[in-house]
Amino acid sequence: MIHKKKRRQCLKDSKDHLLIGTKSQGKYIIKSDIVYIQACECYSWIFTRDGLKFLSSKAIGYYEELFSNQNFSRIHRSFLINLSHLKQYEPSYRLVHLKGEIVLSVSHRKNRIISKMINNQELNTLLTKAI
């Protein structure tokens, strides 16, 4: 019994995990497993690479702020994506292809920003491979 409490405390303090729900009935999700988050009024659906989805009582703006220093980007009023799960971006159609055959639309206002961000990310990847 004590061992479980210690383990739960370690996860709570970890920067790699996200708690969905309450402490007693919540579920811990590894942040890097999150593919994207979709807004649903004042709630959010969190989709993971395992194909699971979790309903959170927090709005998407909360997660945008929480993940602001990480590899997440808001591509639409309704979508926050994990850029590490990005497969392809089609700027002419404003579509983002994520791992797992997921296709999401990018808003008009975010189109240029996402294009620049992806180009910079590709450039950084090429530079790190060259070194």
N, C-alpha and C positions, 0 to 999 in steps of 0.2 A: 504494500500500500504506500509506504513512504517512497519507494523507488519511483512509482508512477508520478507522484507529486513533483519529485525532483526533475524527472524527464519533462513533464509539462512546463515547469518553470524555465527550463533551459530553452525549450521551443519558443516560449512567450518572449524571451529576451533576444532570440536570434533574429538577425537581420535577413535571414534567408527564408523565413516562414511568415505566412500571413494567417491570422486567425479569422475564420468566418463563423459567425454565430456568437454564442456566449462561452464563457470559460468552462462551464459544466457540460454544455451540449454542443460545443463548437467543433470545427474541423480545421486542422492545420493543412495549409497548402504551401508547397514549395514555390516561391515567387518565380523562379525560372521556368516552372511548368505551366505558368499562365500564358496562354496564347493571345487571348484578347478579352476585353471587358466590354459589355454592351449595356448601355443605359436603358432603363425601363421605368420611366417616370422618376420617382424618388428612390428607386431600387437599382441594383446592378446585377447582371448575370455575369459570372466569371467562368470562362471556358478554359479548360486545361488540355494539355497535349494528349492525355489519356482518353479524351472524348467526353469527359465528365463536365457537368455544369453545376454551379452553385449559385443560389440566390443570396444576395447580400442586402441588408437593410440600409446600406450606405449609398449615397449618390455617386455617380461617376466622377464628379469633381473632387471628391475625397480621395479617390484612387489616383487621379491625375496629379494631385499635390503630393501624395504619398510616394509615388514612383517618379517624381520630377527629376531626381538625380540618378535614375537608373535608365535602362534601355527601353523605355516605354514612350510612346508618342500618341497624342490625340489626333486622329485623322478625320474626325467627323464629330458632330454634336453627340452622336450616339456610340462612337467607338474609340477605345483606347487599346492600342496594339503593342505587343512585345516585339520589338524590332529584331530580336534574335531568332524569331520564328518566321521572318519574312523570306519568301522565296522569290517573288517577282513583283515589280511595280509597273503598271501600264499608265503612264501619264496622259496619253491621248484619250483613254477611256476612263481615267480616274479610278482605277481598280487596283487593289492590293491583294496579292495571292499569298496566303500563309500556308505553313505546313499543315497537312491534313486535308487538302483540297478545299480550303476555306477562302472565299472571295468576298471582300468587303469594299464598299465604295468610299471614296475620298471626297470631301466637300470641295467646292470651288475655291474657297478661301485658303484651304490647307494644301491645295495641289502643288503650288510652287515651293512652299516650305518643305513638304515631304520630299519633293524631287531633289532639292538642295541637300537635305539631310541624308538621303540615300546616296547621292553622289559623293558627299563627304565621307560617309561610312565606307563606301567602296574604295575610295582613295586611301583612307586610313588602313583598310585591309590589305591593299596592294603594297603600301609602304611597309607594313609590319612583316609581310611575306618576303619582301626584298631585303630586309635587314636580317 
